[in-house]
Amino acid sequence: MLVDIVSRGGNLLLNIGPRSDGTIPEIMKKSLE
């Protein structure tokens, strides 16, 4: 999906927000893998 969108000049919004200290919560990391 990502390759298809980017190859056509688009952007994919992942909606993953880091915490105030810059780390990404584990549950969000799992959805990225």
mmCIF entry with sequence, helices, sheets and N, C-alpha, C, O atoms, coordinates in Angstrom:
data_MODEL
# 
_entry.id   MODEL 
# 
_entity.id                         1 
_entity.type                       polymer 
_entity.pdbx_number_of_molecules   1 
# 
_entity_poly.entity_id                      1 
_entity_poly.type                           'polypeptide(L)' 
_entity_poly.nstd_linkage                   no 
_entity_poly.nstd_monomer                   no 
_entity_poly.pdbx_seq_one_letter_code       MLVDIVSRGGNLLLNIGPRSDGTIPEIMKKSLE 
_entity_poly.pdbx_seq_one_letter_code_can   MLVDIVSRGGNLLLNIGPRSDGTIPEIMKKSLE 
_entity_poly.pdbx_strand_id                 A 
# 
loop_
_entity_poly_seq.entity_id 
_entity_poly_seq.num 
_entity_poly_seq.mon_id 
_entity_poly_seq.hetero 
1 1  MET n 
1 2  LEU n 
1 3  VAL n 
1 4  ASP n 
1 5  ILE n 
1 6  VAL n 
1 7  SER n 
1 8  ARG n 
1 9  GLY n 
1 10 GLY n 
1 11 ASN n 
1 12 LEU n 
1 13 LEU n 
1 14 LEU n 
1 15 ASN n 
1 16 ILE n 
1 17 GLY n 
1 18 PRO n 
1 19 ARG n 
1 20 SER n 
1 21 ASP n 
1 22 GLY n 
1 23 THR n 
1 24 ILE n 
1 25 PRO n 
1 26 GLU n 
1 27 ILE n 
1 28 MET n 
1 29 LYS n 
1 30 LYS n 
1 31 SER n 
1 32 LEU n 
1 33 GLU n 
# 
_struct_asym.id          A 
_struct_asym.entity_id   1 
# 
loop_
_struct_conf.conf_type_id 
_struct_conf.id 
_struct_conf.pdbx_PDB_helix_id 
_struct_conf.beg_label_comp_id 
_struct_conf.beg_label_asym_id 
_struct_conf.beg_label_seq_id 
_struct_conf.pdbx_beg_PDB_ins_code 
_struct_conf.end_label_comp_id 
_struct_conf.end_label_asym_id 
_struct_conf.end_label_seq_id 
_struct_conf.pdbx_end_PDB_ins_code 
_struct_conf.beg_auth_comp_id 
_struct_conf.beg_auth_asym_id 
_struct_conf.beg_auth_seq_id 
_struct_conf.end_auth_comp_id 
_struct_conf.end_auth_asym_id 
_struct_conf.end_auth_seq_id 
_struct_conf.pdbx_PDB_helix_class 
_struct_conf.details 
_struct_conf.pdbx_PDB_helix_length 
HELX_P HELX_P1 AA1 LEU A 2  ? SER A 7  ? LEU A 2  SER A 7  1 ? 6 
HELX_P HELX_P2 AA2 GLU A 26 ? LEU A 32 ? GLU A 26 LEU A 32 1 ? 7 
# 
_struct_conf_type.id          HELX_P 
_struct_conf_type.criteria    ? 
_struct_conf_type.reference   ? 
# 
loop_
_atom_site.group_PDB 
_atom_site.id 
_atom_site.type_symbol 
_atom_site.label_atom_id 
_atom_site.label_alt_id 
_atom_site.label_comp_id 
_atom_site.label_asym_id 
_atom_site.label_entity_id 
_atom_site.label_seq_id 
_atom_site.pdbx_PDB_ins_code 
_atom_site.Cartn_x 
_atom_site.Cartn_y 
_atom_site.Cartn_z 
_atom_site.occupancy 
_atom_site.B_iso_or_equiv 
_atom_site.pdbx_formal_charge 
_atom_site.auth_seq_id 
_atom_site.auth_comp_id 
_atom_site.auth_asym_id 
_atom_site.auth_atom_id 
_atom_site.pdbx_PDB_model_num 
ATOM 1   N N  . MET A 1 1  ? 0.825  -1.185 0.000  1.00 0.00 ? 1  MET A N  1 
ATOM 2   C CA . MET A 1 1  ? 0.000  0.000  0.000  1.00 0.00 ? 1  MET A CA 1 
ATOM 3   C C  . MET A 1 1  ? 0.877  1.259  0.000  1.00 0.00 ? 1  MET A C  1 
ATOM 4   O O  . MET A 1 1  ? 0.653  2.173  -0.793 1.00 0.00 ? 1  MET A O  1 
ATOM 5   N N  . LEU A 1 2  ? 1.866  1.303  0.883  1.00 0.00 ? 2  LEU A N  1 
ATOM 6   C CA . LEU A 1 2  ? 2.738  2.479  0.959  1.00 0.00 ? 2  LEU A CA 1 
ATOM 7   C C  . LEU A 1 2  ? 3.457  2.721  -0.366 1.00 0.00 ? 2  LEU A C  1 
ATOM 8   O O  . LEU A 1 2  ? 3.504  3.852  -0.850 1.00 0.00 ? 2  LEU A O  1 
ATOM 9   N N  . VAL A 1 3  ? 4.012  1.672  -0.949 1.00 0.00 ? 3  VAL A N  1 
ATOM 10  C CA . VAL A 1 3  ? 4.746  1.810  -2.209 1.00 0.00 ? 3  VAL A CA 1 
ATOM 11  C C  . VAL A 1 3  ? 3.823  2.313  -3.310 1.00 0.00 ? 3  VAL A C  1 
ATOM 12  O O  . VAL A 1 3  ? 4.211  3.176  -4.097 1.00 0.00 ? 3  VAL A O  1 
ATOM 13  N N  . ASP A 1 4  ? 2.621  1.791  -3.374 1.00 0.00 ? 4  ASP A N  1 
ATOM 14  C CA . ASP A 1 4  ? 1.654  2.201  -4.389 1.00 0.00 ? 4  ASP A CA 1 
ATOM 15  C C  . ASP A 1 4  ? 1.321  3.685  -4.262 1.00 0.00 ? 4  ASP A C  1 
ATOM 16  O O  . ASP A 1 4  ? 1.292  4.400  -5.264 1.00 0.00 ? 4  ASP A O  1 
ATOM 17  N N  . ILE A 1 5  ? 1.073  4.145  -3.056 1.00 0.00 ? 5  ILE A N  1 
ATOM 18  C CA . ILE A 1 5  ? 0.711  5.549  -2.826 1.00 0.00 ? 5  ILE A CA 1 
ATOM 19  C C  . ILE A 1 5  ? 1.876  6.480  -3.144 1.00 0.00 ? 5  ILE A C  1 
ATOM 20  O O  . ILE A 1 5  ? 1.705  7.479  -3.842 1.00 0.00 ? 5  ILE A O  1 
ATOM 21  N N  . VAL A 1 6  ? 3.060  6.151  -2.630 1.00 0.00 ? 6  VAL A N  1 
ATOM 22  C CA . VAL A 1 6  ? 4.227  7.013  -2.826 1.00 0.00 ? 6  VAL A CA 1 
ATOM 23  C C  . VAL A 1 6  ? 4.659  7.037  -4.294 1.00 0.00 ? 6  VAL A C  1 
ATOM 24  O O  . VAL A 1 6  ? 5.101  8.074  -4.789 1.00 0.00 ? 6  VAL A O  1 
ATOM 25  N N  . SER A 1 7  ? 4.536  5.908  -4.991 1.00 0.00 ? 7  SER A N  1 
ATOM 26  C CA . SER A 1 7  ? 4.941  5.871  -6.400 1.00 0.00 ? 7  SER A CA 1 
ATOM 27  C C  . SER A 1 7  ? 4.072  6.772  -7.268 1.00 0.00 ? 7  SER A C  1 
ATOM 28  O O  . SER A 1 7  ? 4.475  7.165  -8.363 1.00 0.00 ? 7  SER A O  1 
ATOM 29  N N  . ARG A 1 8  ? 2.895  7.096  -6.784 1.00 0.00 ? 8  ARG A N  1 
ATOM 30  C CA . ARG A 1 8  ? 1.993  7.988  -7.519 1.00 0.00 ? 8  ARG A CA 1 
ATOM 31  C C  . ARG A 1 8  ? 2.060  9.426  -7.011 1.00 0.00 ? 8  ARG A C  1 
ATOM 32  O O  . ARG A 1 8  ? 1.234  10.262 -7.375 1.00 0.00 ? 8  ARG A O  1 
ATOM 33  N N  . GLY A 1 9  ? 3.048  9.702  -6.168 1.00 0.00 ? 9  GLY A N  1 
ATOM 34  C CA . GLY A 1 9  ? 3.261  11.060 -5.673 1.00 0.00 ? 9  GLY A CA 1 
ATOM 35  C C  . GLY A 1 9  ? 2.419  11.424 -4.462 1.00 0.00 ? 9  GLY A C  1 
ATOM 36  O O  . GLY A 1 9  ? 2.296  12.601 -4.125 1.00 0.00 ? 9  GLY A O  1 
ATOM 37  N N  . GLY A 1 10 ? 1.838  10.426 -3.803 1.00 0.00 ? 10 GLY A N  1 
ATOM 38  C CA . GLY A 1 10 ? 0.982  10.692 -2.651 1.00 0.00 ? 10 GLY A CA 1 
ATOM 39  C C  . GLY A 1 10 ? 1.716  10.566 -1.332 1.00 0.00 ? 10 GLY A C  1 
ATOM 40  O O  . GLY A 1 10 ? 2.906  10.251 -1.294 1.00 0.00 ? 10 GLY A O  1 
ATOM 41  N N  . ASN A 1 11 ? 0.999  10.814 -0.260 1.00 0.00 ? 11 ASN A N  1 
ATOM 42  C CA . ASN A 1 11 ? 1.511  10.692 1.106  1.00 0.00 ? 11 ASN A CA 1 
ATOM 43  C C  . ASN A 1 11 ? 0.578  9.786  1.889  1.00 0.00 ? 11 ASN A C  1 
ATOM 44  O O  . ASN A 1 11 ? -0.628 9.768  1.643  1.00 0.00 ? 11 ASN A O  1 
ATOM 45  N N  . LEU A 1 12 ? 1.132  9.036  2.828  1.00 0.00 ? 12 LEU A N  1 
ATOM 46  C CA . LEU A 1 12 ? 0.340  8.155  3.679  1.00 0.00 ? 12 LEU A CA 1 
ATOM 47  C C  . LEU A 1 12 ? 0.432  8.659  5.113  1.00 0.00 ? 12 LEU A C  1 
ATOM 48  O O  . LEU A 1 12 ? 1.517  8.697  5.693  1.00 0.00 ? 12 LEU A O  1 
ATOM 49  N N  . LEU A 1 13 ? -0.695 9.042  5.680  1.00 0.00 ? 13 LEU A N  1 
ATOM 50  C CA . LEU A 1 13 ? -0.742 9.503  7.063  1.00 0.00 ? 13 LEU A CA 1 
ATOM 51  C C  . LEU A 1 13 ? -0.889 8.297  7.973  1.00 0.00 ? 13 LEU A C  1 
ATOM 52  O O  . LEU A 1 13 ? -1.876 7.567  7.881  1.00 0.00 ? 13 LEU A O  1 
ATOM 53  N N  . LEU A 1 14 ? 0.086  8.079  8.854  1.00 0.00 ? 14 LEU A N  1 
ATOM 54  C CA . LEU A 1 14 ? 0.081  6.914  9.728  1.00 0.00 ? 14 LEU A CA 1 
ATOM 55  C C  . LEU A 1 14 ? -0.638 7.169  11.050 1.00 0.00 ? 14 LEU A C  1 
ATOM 56  O O  . LEU A 1 14 ? -1.033 6.218  11.726 1.00 0.00 ? 14 LEU A O  1 
ATOM 57  N N  . ASN A 1 15 ? -0.813 8.431  11.430 1.00 0.00 ? 15 ASN A N  1 
ATOM 58  C CA . ASN A 1 15 ? -1.481 8.797  12.676 1.00 0.00 ? 15 ASN A CA 1 
ATOM 59  C C  . ASN A 1 15 ? -0.813 8.155  13.897 1.00 0.00 ? 15 ASN A C  1 
ATOM 60  O O  . ASN A 1 15 ? -1.486 7.609  14.771 1.00 0.00 ? 15 ASN A O  1 
ATOM 61  N N  . ILE A 1 16 ? 0.501  8.231  13.940 1.00 0.00 ? 16 ILE A N  1 
ATOM 62  C CA . ILE A 1 16 ? 1.280  7.724  15.065 1.00 0.00 ? 16 ILE A CA 1 
ATOM 63  C C  . ILE A 1 16 ? 1.928  8.927  15.742 1.00 0.00 ? 16 ILE A C  1 
ATOM 64  O O  . ILE A 1 16 ? 2.774  9.602  15.156 1.00 0.00 ? 16 ILE A O  1 
ATOM 65  N N  . GLY A 1 17 ? 1.525  9.184  16.970 1.00 0.00 ? 17 GLY A N  1 
ATOM 66  C CA . GLY A 1 17 ? 2.061  10.337 17.680 1.00 0.00 ? 17 GLY A CA 1 
ATOM 67  C C  . GLY A 1 17 ? 2.990  9.933  18.808 1.00 0.00 ? 17 GLY A C  1 
ATOM 68  O O  . GLY A 1 17 ? 2.657  9.046  19.594 1.00 0.00 ? 17 GLY A O  1 
ATOM 69  N N  . PRO A 1 18 ? 4.151  10.568 18.901 1.00 0.00 ? 18 PRO A N  1 
ATOM 70  C CA . PRO A 1 18 ? 5.072  10.259 19.993 1.00 0.00 ? 18 PRO A CA 1 
ATOM 71  C C  . PRO A 1 18 ? 4.604  10.886 21.308 1.00 0.00 ? 18 PRO A C  1 
ATOM 72  O O  . PRO A 1 18 ? 3.779  11.799 21.328 1.00 0.00 ? 18 PRO A O  1 
ATOM 73  N N  . ARG A 1 19 ? 5.152  10.370 22.388 1.00 0.00 ? 19 ARG A N  1 
ATOM 74  C CA . ARG A 1 19 ? 4.889  10.947 23.714 1.00 0.00 ? 19 ARG A CA 1 
ATOM 75  C C  . ARG A 1 19 ? 5.670  12.253 23.845 1.00 0.00 ? 19 ARG A C  1 
ATOM 76  O O  . ARG A 1 19 ? 6.426  12.626 22.949 1.00 0.00 ? 19 ARG A O  1 
ATOM 77  N N  . SER A 1 20 ? 5.482  12.932 24.950 1.00 0.00 ? 20 SER A N  1 
ATOM 78  C CA . SER A 1 20 ? 6.161  14.218 25.159 1.00 0.00 ? 20 SER A CA 1 
ATOM 79  C C  . SER A 1 20 ? 7.682  14.075 25.212 1.00 0.00 ? 20 SER A C  1 
ATOM 80  O O  . SER A 1 20 ? 8.401  15.035 24.936 1.00 0.00 ? 20 SER A O  1 
ATOM 81  N N  . ASP A 1 21 ? 8.182  12.873 25.570 1.00 0.00 ? 21 ASP A N  1 
ATOM 82  C CA . ASP A 1 21 ? 9.638  12.671 25.607 1.00 0.00 ? 21 ASP A CA 1 
ATOM 83  C C  . ASP A 1 21 ? 10.199 12.169 24.275 1.00 0.00 ? 21 ASP A C  1 
ATOM 84  O O  . ASP A 1 21 ? 11.398 11.913 24.163 1.00 0.00 ? 21 ASP A O  1 
ATOM 85  N N  . GLY A 1 22 ? 9.334  12.029 23.265 1.00 0.00 ? 22 GLY A N  1 
ATOM 86  C CA . GLY A 1 22 ? 9.782  11.637 21.931 1.00 0.00 ? 22 GLY A CA 1 
ATOM 87  C C  . GLY A 1 22 ? 9.701  10.153 21.637 1.00 0.00 ? 22 GLY A C  1 
ATOM 88  O O  . GLY A 1 22 ? 9.942  9.738  20.503 1.00 0.00 ? 22 GLY A O  1 
ATOM 89  N N  . THR A 1 23 ? 9.365  9.339  22.635 1.00 0.00 ? 23 THR A N  1 
ATOM 90  C CA . THR A 1 23 ? 9.256  7.898  22.398 1.00 0.00 ? 23 THR A CA 1 
ATOM 91  C C  . THR A 1 23 ? 7.891  7.547  21.813 1.00 0.00 ? 23 THR A C  1 
ATOM 92  O O  . THR A 1 23 ? 6.919  8.285  21.978 1.00 0.00 ? 23 THR A O  1 
ATOM 93  N N  . ILE A 1 24 ? 7.839  6.419  21.135 1.00 0.00 ? 24 ILE A N  1 
ATOM 94  C CA . ILE A 1 24 ? 6.591  5.943  20.546 1.00 0.00 ? 24 ILE A CA 1 
ATOM 95  C C  . ILE A 1 24 ? 6.072  4.798  21.410 1.00 0.00 ? 24 ILE A C  1 
ATOM 96  O O  . ILE A 1 24 ? 6.817  3.858  21.688 1.00 0.00 ? 24 ILE A O  1 
ATOM 97  N N  . PRO A 1 25 ? 4.810  4.854  21.842 1.00 0.00 ? 25 PRO A N  1 
ATOM 98  C CA . PRO A 1 25 ? 4.253  3.790  22.677 1.00 0.00 ? 25 PRO A CA 1 
ATOM 99  C C  . PRO A 1 25 ? 4.336  2.423  21.988 1.00 0.00 ? 25 PRO A C  1 
ATOM 100 O O  . PRO A 1 25 ? 4.222  2.328  20.765 1.00 0.00 ? 25 PRO A O  1 
ATOM 101 N N  . GLU A 1 26 ? 4.535  1.367  22.783 1.00 0.00 ? 26 GLU A N  1 
ATOM 102 C CA . GLU A 1 26 ? 4.696  0.009  22.260 1.00 0.00 ? 26 GLU A CA 1 
ATOM 103 C C  . GLU A 1 26 ? 3.535  -0.422 21.370 1.00 0.00 ? 26 GLU A C  1 
ATOM 104 O O  . GLU A 1 26 ? 3.760  -1.047 20.334 1.00 0.00 ? 26 GLU A O  1 
ATOM 105 N N  . ILE A 1 27 ? 2.305  -0.103 21.748 1.00 0.00 ? 27 ILE A N  1 
ATOM 106 C CA . ILE A 1 27 ? 1.148  -0.522 20.957 1.00 0.00 ? 27 ILE A CA 1 
ATOM 107 C C  . ILE A 1 27 ? 1.174  0.093  19.561 1.00 0.00 ? 27 ILE A C  1 
ATOM 108 O O  . ILE A 1 27 ? 0.727  -0.529 18.597 1.00 0.00 ? 27 ILE A O  1 
ATOM 109 N N  . MET A 1 28 ? 1.694  1.307  19.451 1.00 0.00 ? 28 MET A N  1 
ATOM 110 C CA . MET A 1 28 ? 1.800  1.955  18.144 1.00 0.00 ? 28 MET A CA 1 
ATOM 111 C C  . MET A 1 28 ? 2.967  1.378  17.346 1.00 0.00 ? 28 MET A C  1 
ATOM 112 O O  . MET A 1 28 ? 2.896  1.292  16.120 1.00 0.00 ? 28 MET A O  1 
ATOM 113 N N  . LYS A 1 29 ? 4.044  0.980  18.038 1.00 0.00 ? 29 LYS A N  1 
ATOM 114 C CA . LYS A 1 29 ? 5.177  0.350  17.355 1.00 0.00 ? 29 LYS A CA 1 
ATOM 115 C C  . LYS A 1 29 ? 4.742  -0.956 16.704 1.00 0.00 ? 29 LYS A C  1 
ATOM 116 O O  . LYS A 1 29 ? 5.156  -1.269 15.588 1.00 0.00 ? 29 LYS A O  1 
ATOM 117 N N  . LYS A 1 30 ? 3.906  -1.718 17.407 1.00 0.00 ? 30 LYS A N  1 
ATOM 118 C CA . LYS A 1 30 ? 3.443  -3.003 16.878 1.00 0.00 ? 30 LYS A CA 1 
ATOM 119 C C  . LYS A 1 30 ? 2.626  -2.816 15.613 1.00 0.00 ? 30 LYS A C  1 
ATOM 120 O O  . LYS A 1 30 ? 2.718  -3.634 14.697 1.00 0.00 ? 30 LYS A O  1 
ATOM 121 N N  . SER A 1 31 ? 1.836  -1.766 15.542 1.00 0.00 ? 31 SER A N  1 
ATOM 122 C CA . SER A 1 31 ? 1.030  -1.550 14.340 1.00 0.00 ? 31 SER A CA 1 
ATOM 123 C C  . SER A 1 31 ? 1.888  -1.127 13.153 1.00 0.00 ? 31 SER A C  1 
ATOM 124 O O  . SER A 1 31 ? 1.466  -1.278 12.006 1.00 0.00 ? 31 SER A O  1 
ATOM 125 N N  . LEU A 1 32 ? 3.091  -0.596 13.406 1.00 0.00 ? 32 LEU A N  1 
ATOM 126 C CA . LEU A 1 32 ? 4.001  -0.219 12.322 1.00 0.00 ? 32 LEU A CA 1 
ATOM 127 C C  . LEU A 1 32 ? 4.772  -1.412 11.769 1.00 0.00 ? 32 LEU A C  1 
ATOM 128 O O  . LEU A 1 32 ? 5.234  -1.390 10.628 1.00 0.00 ? 32 LEU A O  1 
ATOM 129 N N  . GLU A 1 33 ? 4.906  -2.451 12.586 1.00 0.00 ? 33 GLU A N  1 
ATOM 130 C CA . GLU A 1 33 ? 5.669  -3.630 12.157 1.00 0.00 ? 33 GLU A CA 1 
ATOM 131 C C  . GLU A 1 33 ? 4.783  -4.499 11.393 1.00 0.00 ? 33 GLU A C  1 
ATOM 132 O O  . GLU A 1 33 ? 5.205  -5.557 10.927 1.00 0.00 ? 33 GLU A O  1 
# 
